[in-house]
Amino acid sequence: MTDAAAGRRSLGYGAAVAALLLWGGQAVIGKGVDLDPLPLVFYRLYATGGRLSVATVRRCIPGGVAFGMDLVLFFTALKLTTVANTTVIASVQPVVLVFAAPLLFKEKVRGPDIGLASVAIVGVVLVVFGASGLPQWSAAGDLWALLCLFAWTGYFMASKAARRTLSAAEFTAGATLVAAVVVTPFAAFSGQSWGPPTGGEWFWIVLMAIGPGWAGHYLMNWALGHVPLWFGGCVSLASPVASAAMAALFLDEAMAVVQVLGIAVTLAALVVMTLRSSRQQAAADAVATGAGAAEGPAPAGASPATS
C-alpha cells in the first residue's frame, strides 16, 4: 500500500466516524418534527436535490431502492417506538456484513472481529429488552426497525459495490434521487397528513437533508471506498449511542438502566474493534512498505493511486 493509499485509509476511518455522529442527530430531529413519517421522508429527500447523468442514475438504482425503503421503514419505526430501540435495531448490520463481506467483496474477517461483533449484539439485545414497559416503546415499532435493518444493510453493500465505478458524490446524489422516486408513491398513498410544514419545521427538514442526509451519506460512501465494508457496518453501531443521548437530552425520552448498560457494552466492543483494525492495518502497511522497498522503484510511466 502506498503512502497516499494509507493516508486515504486513515481518512476513511475518520469519515466513517463523522458520518455516524451526523446520523445520530437525524433520529432526534425526525422524532421531534411534528409531521407524519412518510411525508417527512418525502420532504427530506426532495430538499436535497442534485443533477446527474442517466448512466450514473442507473448504477445507483440498487442503492437508491434500498436507501428509500430504509427511510420509509426507519421513520415509521421512529414514530412508533423509542429512539434508542429504532436506532440500535436498525444498525445491527455487522451480523449480516460479517458473513456477506467475505463472500461478496473477498474481505477477510478474523475470529476476534466476529467475537466482538457478537458482544456488540448482546448490548443491542439489552437495549431492546430494557425498553419493555417504557411509555414510548412499541413492539410494532421494533418490528419496523428490524425490517429497516435489512434495507440499511442492502444500502451499505450497494454503496461498496458502486464505489468501484462512481465517486462518493455521484453515488450519494444518485441514490438520493432514486430513493426520492421510490418514496413518493408510499407517501402519496399513505393517507398521512402532508402538512404543509411550518417555517420552523422546514428549518429542521432542510437541516436533516443537508447534515445527516447529504453530508453523512457522502462521508460514509467516501469512506467505504477506502475501508473494509464490515468496519463501516460496525462503526454505525455507535450511532444509536449518540441518538439515545440526544433523545434523552432534547426529547426527555426515558432510558432504563439495562438500556444504558447495553449501550455501554455495544460502544466498548466497537472501540476495541476499531483499535484492533487500526493496529492490523498499520502492521499490514508496514509489511507492504517493506516489500515495496525491496522490489525497487515503480517502472517509468506507472500511474499513482487515485481516490
N, C-alpha and C positions, 0 to 999 in steps of 0.2 A: 504494500500500500504506500503510495507517495505521500509526501508531507501535506500536499494540498488535499488529497482524499482523506487523510487522517484528520485534518482541520475541519473538513465538511462533516465528518462523522461526529466530531465533538460538538459542532454547532447543531447537528441534528438532534443530539440528546437534549440540548438546551431548548431548541424549538419545540420539542415534544412536551417538555415540562411547562413551557409558557402556554401552549395550547390547552393543556388540561386546566390551568388556572382560569383561562377565559371561559372554558366550557362550564366550569364550576359556577360561574356567575349567571349563565343562561338559565339554569333551573330556577333560581331565585327570582329572576326577572319574569320568567314565564308564569310562575306561580302567583306572583304579586299583581300582574296586569289583569284587570277585570274584563277579560274577553274570553269567549268560548275557545276551546283548544284549536279546532280546525281553521276558523277564520284567523286566529292568531298566527298559525303556521303559514297561511296564505300571505298575509301582510308581511311577515318576517322574510319570506323568500323573495317576494317581488320588490321589497325595499332594497335588495342587494344589487340587482341589475347587472349589466355587462354585455359585451359584444364578442361573438365567436364565429368561426367558420363552421360550415356544415360538417366537414370531415372531423373537426375537433369534437363537435357535439356528439357525433356517432360513437366515438371512442369513449365518451363519458356516460353513455346510456346505462350500462350495468351499475356503475357507482351512483348515478343520479337517481335511478329507481330505488336502490337500497337506501339512499340518503332520504328520499322523500317519504318512504314507508317508515324509516326510523323516526322522522319528525312527527308524523301522524300518530304513531304509537307512543312516542315519548311524551308529547304534550297532553295526550289523552290520559295517560297514566298519571302525569303530574297533577292534573286537576282532580284526580280521584283519591290518591294516596299521598303519603308523606314525601317530601323532597329527598330525604335520606334513602328511603326504600326505592324510589324511582331511579335515582342516580346510581345507587350501589348495584341493584339488579341489572340495570342496562349496561353496566361497564364490566361485567364479569366475562369479557371476551377471551382472556387468556386460556380459559378452559377449552375453547374451540380452537384458538390460534396455536396453542402448543402442539396440537395434533395436525392442524391444517398446514402450518408453515413448512414443516419438513416435506410434506407431500407435494404442495403446490409451488413452493419457492425454493426448495432444496436448502432451507436454512437449518443449521444444526441446533437442536435444543438439548441441553445437558440434563442429567438426572436431578441435580440440585435445583435447577431452574423449575423443573416440574414440581419438585417438593415445595419450593417457595410459593409457586402459584397456588398450590393446594392449601397452604397455610392462609394465603390471602382469601381464598374461597371460604374457609372456615370463618374468617372475620365477617364476610358478607352474610353468611348464614346467621350469625349472631345479630347482625343489624336487622335482618328481615324478621326473625322471630322475636326480637326485642321490641318491635313496633306493635305487636299484637295488643289490642286494648287501648292504644292511643287514639284520641278523638279524630285525628286526621288520617288514620290508617284504613285501608280498604283492600280486601283480598282481590277484588276485581281489578283494582289499580295495579296491584302486584303482578297479576296475570298479563295485563297490557305491557308492563315493563319487561316481563320475561320475553314476550314476543318481540319487543323492541331490541332486546339483546341480539337476536339472530339477524335482524335488519342491520344493526350497527356493525356486527362482525362482517357481514357481507360488504358493507361500505369500506371497511378497512382493507379487506382483501382486494376489492376492485381498485382502490386507490394505489395499493402497492403494485398491482399489475399495470395500471395506466401510467405510472411514473416511469415506465421503461421507454415510453414514446412521447409523453406530454410533460410540460413543465408544471410545477405546482400551481402557478397562476391559471394556466389553461384548464387543468383538471378541476380546480376549485370553482371557477366560473362556469364550466360546462356542467359539472354535477349539480350546481345550484340551479341552473336553468332547467335541466331535465327534472329535478326534484319539484320545481315550481309547477311544471306541466302535470306531473304525477299527482300532486296535492290538490290541484284545482278542482277536479270532479268530486273528490272526497269532501272538500269544503263546501262546494256548491250544493250538494245533495244531502248534506248532513242534517239540515233543519236547525242548525245552530244560529245564534244571533250574529249578524255581521257588524254590529255597532251602529254607525261608524265610530272608530276610535276618537277619543278626545285629544286635545293638543298634548296633554301630559302623557297619554298612552302612546301617541305617535313618537314621542321622545324615546320612550323605553323600547318600542318596536325597532326604531332605527338604530338605537344603541346596540340592541341584541343582534341585529343584522350585520352591523359593521364589526363589532367586537367578537363575541363568540361565533357569529355566523361566518363572516369573511376572514378576519384575522386568525381566529382559532383554527379553522379548517385549512387555511393556507399554510400556517406554520406546521400543522401535523402532516399535511400532504407533502410539504417540502422535506420534513424530517424522514418520512417513510421512503424517500429516495436514497437515504444515507444510513439509516439504522435498521436493524432486524425488525421484521413485522411483529414478532412476539413481544419485543421490547416496547413498541408503540402501544400494543394492547395492554401490557402490564402497567405502563405509566398511567394509562387512563383510569386505573383503579383508584388513583389518588384524587381524581376529580370529585367523587362524592364527598370526600372529607371537606373540601372547600365549600361544596354546595350545602352540606349539612350545617357547617359552622355559620355560613351566611344566612341560612334559613332561620337558625336559632336566634341570630343577632337582629335580623331585619324583619322577620315574619313572626317572631315569637312562637316558632314551631318547636314543640317539646321533643326531647330525646330521652329514652330510657337509659339507665346505667349500662345495661347489656349492650345497647347500640353503641355507646361511647367506647366500650371495650372492643366491640367488633371493628369499629373504625380504626382504633389503635393497632389492632392485630394486622389489619389489612395494610395500613401505612408502614408498619415495621417491616413486613415482608417485602413491600415494594422498595424500601430504602436498601435493604440487604441485596435484593436482586439488582438494583441499579449499580451499587458499588461493585458487585461481582462482575457485571457486564463491563463496567468501565475498566476494571483491572485486567480482565481477559482480553479486551480489545487492545489495551496498552501493550500487553505481552505479545499479542499477535503482530502488532505494528512493529515492535522491536525486532521480532524474528524476520518479518518481511523486509525491513530496512537492512538488516544484516545480510540477507540473501541477495538483495539488490546490489549492495556494495560489492559483494563477492563476484557477481556476474559482470560488473563493469558498467559504464555509462550506456544509456539507451542509444540505438543507432540513429544516425542523422535523419531528420525528417519525421521522427516519431512524434505523434500528437500527444499533448498533455491531456490529463483527465479533465473532463468538464462536468459541470453540475447538471 
